[in-house]
Amino acid sequence: MTEARVTLVLGGARSGKSRHAQALAEATGGALVFVATAQALDEEMRARVAQHRADRDPRWRTVEAPLSLAETIVAEGRPGSVLLVDCLTLWASNLLLGEEDAAMALEALDATLRETAARVVLVANEVGLGIVPDNALARRFRDLAGTINQRVAARADRVVFVAAGLPLVLK
């Protein structure tokens, strides 16, 4: 398989998608940049972020981008670098709760992925496999996450779905 410039790794919660994405990024041999979209707003999330950092070796440089994802990819996307964006689902939540223009942010991300010189591996939860949420905010979130996933999958050279730690190449 030819080396993908843009890869989307999808999966459910605790499916192994982040671990798989990290292994893909590390296998490229480029300068490694972890683009974190999480916001550690409570103790549980701070512990998750700390564990993710501990799981990465010192070759990784971390850049936080809870909202400005396209701008961060432009700033960090040099030839020979590999950006691991973890994750698009948290980015969607940040956009929605921050009352940002999600359509405009997604347009900017799509254009950036088309133009960047870096390799980019993006992680996202597949949230559309469960029941229909019972409230409007949760349905808006599910719809936004699904729209982002479809748009990035269309742009990506490779799409991988991970279930129970096992990768299935979709594209």
C-alpha positions as CSV (number, residue, x, y, z in Angstrom):
1,M,0.0,0.0,0.0
2,T,1.3,3.4,-0.8
3,E,2.0,5.8,2.1
4,A,-1.1,7.8,2.9
5,R,-0.7,11.6,3.4
6,V,-4.0,11.9,5.3
7,T,-5.3,9.0,7.4
8,L,-8.6,8.9,9.4
9,V,-8.8,6.3,12.2
10,L,-12.3,5.7,13.5
11,G,-13.6,3.6,16.3
12,G,-15.8,3.5,19.4
13,A,-14.7,4.5,22.9
14,R,-11.8,2.4,24.1
15,S,-11.5,0.6,20.8
16,G,-7.8,1.0,20.4
17,K,-8.1,3.7,17.8
18,S,-5.6,6.2,19.4
19,R,-3.0,3.4,20.0
20,H,-3.4,2.4,16.3
21,A,-3.1,6.0,15.1
22,Q,0.0,6.6,17.2
23,A,1.6,3.4,15.8
24,L,0.8,4.6,12.2
25,A,2.4,8.0,12.9
26,E,5.5,6.6,14.6
27,A,6.1,4.2,11.7
28,T,6.5,7.1,9.2
29,G,9.8,8.2,10.7
30,G,9.0,11.9,10.5
31,A,9.0,14.6,13.2
32,L,6.1,13.7,15.5
33,V,3.6,16.4,16.6
34,F,0.6,15.4,18.8
35,V,-2.3,17.9,18.2
36,A,-4.5,17.6,21.3
37,T,-8.1,18.8,21.1
38,A,-9.0,17.8,24.6
39,Q,-9.6,20.4,27.3
40,A,-8.7,19.1,30.8
41,L,-11.6,20.9,32.6
42,D,-12.0,18.4,35.4
43,E,-9.9,15.9,37.4
44,E,-11.0,12.8,35.4
45,M,-10.0,14.5,32.1
46,R,-6.7,15.7,33.5
47,A,-5.9,12.1,34.4
48,R,-6.8,10.9,30.9
49,V,-4.6,13.6,29.3
50,A,-1.7,12.7,31.7
51,Q,-2.1,9.0,30.7
52,H,-2.1,9.8,27.0
53,R,1.1,11.9,27.5
54,A,2.7,9.0,29.4
55,D,1.9,6.7,26.6
56,R,4.0,8.8,24.1
57,D,7.7,8.7,24.1
58,P,10.0,11.8,24.1
59,R,10.0,12.0,20.3
60,W,6.5,13.6,20.5
61,R,5.9,17.3,20.8
62,T,2.4,18.3,21.9
63,V,0.4,21.3,20.7
64,E,-3.0,22.1,22.1
65,A,-5.7,23.0,19.7
66,P,-9.1,22.7,21.2
67,L,-10.7,25.0,18.6
68,S,-8.1,26.3,16.1
69,L,-7.4,22.9,14.4
70,A,-6.9,24.1,10.8
71,E,-4.7,27.0,11.9
72,T,-2.6,24.6,14.0
73,I,-2.1,22.1,11.1
74,V,-1.0,25.0,8.9
75,A,1.5,26.2,11.6
76,E,2.8,22.7,12.3
77,G,2.5,21.0,8.9
78,R,6.0,21.1,7.6
79,P,7.3,18.6,5.0
80,G,8.6,15.6,6.8
81,S,6.4,16.1,9.9
82,V,3.6,13.8,11.0
83,L,0.7,15.3,12.9
84,L,-1.5,13.1,15.0
85,V,-4.8,14.9,15.7
86,D,-6.6,13.3,18.7
87,C,-9.5,13.7,18.4
88,L,-12.0,15.2,16.0
89,T,-14.9,14.2,18.2
90,L,-13.6,16.3,21.1
91,W,-13.0,19.1,18.6
92,A,-16.7,18.8,17.5
93,S,-17.8,19.0,21.1
94,N,-15.6,22.1,21.6
95,L,-17.0,23.8,18.5
96,L,-20.6,23.0,19.6
97,L,-20.3,24.0,23.2
98,G,-18.2,27.1,22.3
99,E,-21.0,28.1,19.8
100,E,-18.4,28.3,17.1
101,D,-19.3,28.2,13.4
102,A,-18.7,24.5,12.8
103,A,-19.4,24.6,9.1
104,M,-16.7,27.3,8.6
105,A,-14.3,25.4,10.8
106,L,-14.9,22.2,8.9
107,E,-14.4,24.0,5.6
108,A,-11.0,25.4,6.9
109,L,-10.0,21.9,8.1
110,D,-10.9,20.3,4.7
111,A,-8.9,23.0,2.8
112,T,-5.9,22.6,5.2
113,L,-5.9,18.8,4.8
114,R,-5.9,19.2,1.0
115,E,-3.0,21.6,1.0
116,T,-0.7,20.6,3.9
117,A,2.8,19.2,3.2
118,A,2.7,17.1,6.4
119,R,1.4,13.7,6.9
120,V,-1.7,13.9,9.1
121,V,-3.4,11.1,11.1
122,L,-6.7,12.0,12.6
123,V,-8.6,10.1,15.2
124,A,-12.4,10.2,15.7
125,N,-15.1,8.3,17.5
126,E,-17.8,6.7,15.4
127,V,-20.8,7.9,17.4
128,G,-23.6,7.0,15.0
129,L,-23.8,3.3,15.8
130,G,-25.9,3.6,18.9
131,I,-29.4,4.7,19.8
132,V,-30.8,8.0,18.7
133,P,-30.0,10.5,21.5
134,D,-33.0,11.7,23.6
135,N,-32.2,15.4,23.6
136,A,-31.6,18.1,21.0
137,L,-28.0,19.0,22.0
138,A,-26.9,15.3,21.9
139,R,-28.5,14.9,18.5
140,R,-26.7,18.0,17.2
141,F,-23.4,16.6,18.5
142,R,-24.0,13.2,16.9
143,D,-24.9,14.9,13.6
144,L,-21.9,17.2,13.7
145,A,-19.5,14.4,14.5
146,G,-21.0,12.3,11.7
147,T,-20.6,15.2,9.2
148,I,-17.0,15.8,10.3
149,N,-16.2,12.1,9.9
150,Q,-17.8,11.9,6.5
151,R,-16.0,15.0,5.2
152,V,-12.6,14.0,6.6
153,A,-13.1,10.4,5.3
154,A,-13.8,11.8,1.8
155,R,-10.6,13.8,1.9
156,A,-8.4,11.1,3.5
157,D,-6.2,8.8,1.4
158,R,-6.8,6.0,4.0
159,V,-9.6,5.3,6.5
160,V,-9.3,2.7,9.2
161,F,-12.0,1.5,11.5
162,V,-10.7,0.0,14.8
163,A,-12.9,-2.4,16.9
164,A,-11.5,-4.3,19.9
165,G,-8.0,-3.2,19.0
166,L,-8.3,-4.7,15.5
167,P,-7.9,-2.4,12.5
168,L,-10.1,-2.8,9.4
169,V,-9.1,-0.7,6.4
170,L,-12.2,0.9,4.8
171,K,-10.4,3.0,2.2
